[in-house]
Amino acid sequence: MTLNAFLILLRKIADVSIVWLMFYYVLKRLRTNVKMVLLFKGIVFIVIIKIISEFLGLTTVGLLLEYVIMWGPLALIIIFQPEIRMVLEHLGKTQLLGRHKILTVDQRERLVYEIIQACEYMKKSRIGALIVLERDISLQDYIDKSKKLYADISSELLISIFYPNNPLHDGGVIIQGDRITSAGAVFPVSTDTNISKRLGTRHRAALGISSETDAIAIIVSEETGRISVAINNELHYNLSAENARMLVLEELRPQRESVIEEETEEEETIEDEII
């Protein structure tokens, strides 16, 4: 293969890869955005009607659908301007390397240990809390509007922040790496109508930030003391302290490390079978 042919092949691979990544990102957003799901269903419906009209020779319907297809993209940009802006903001906020990926195993263990220790105390004392861990997508917009702390993580500090009548207890805490960056943060509340009405503002805020970013949100209910974790717009409700610890540790583990451990486990399984 000549150098020129190799470069042409490389360009084609890059072209297909970029298109695949675009489709992947759009489909990933479709899963968590109700409006985009409805939009996708509407487009599919129009395409099906267009095919049927051409098959049956329905001239008037086909002509109307051609106008819809012609001017539809412009109308969609106007109607779904907030959703398009949100997607572009996500692209701008995404970091190539998440802050959690620089943590060692011991640092992650200590981070999660301190958080769960605080959650266990607040669970027994019926103290409400919302703790958000930043991952690949930056939470700087929320940090800028909250009270900066930049303190080392400790269960005592977390408990004191959320202690009743503390000026910062109503907001959320943001953690970057293994440090508490800010407190009193206000997050967007989820508007999903499928959320149970028994869930309060903290749970809705946790679902809101976990749907807009890839952050991990840990909640302690003030009314029931139950510990929950929100990840990717999914709420893991009423977890035991140990289950919450294992879930957060697993989510904080870098993907590369997870792949290496899985390969090691597969090799050990093969060796056991051979033996």
Beta strands, then each sheet from edge to edge (+ up, - down):
strand 1: 129-133
strand 2: 147-152
strand 3: 172-176
strand 4: 179-185
strand 5: 216-220
strand 6: 227-231
strand 7: 234-239
sheet 1: 2+ 4- 3+ 1+ 5- 6+ 7-
end
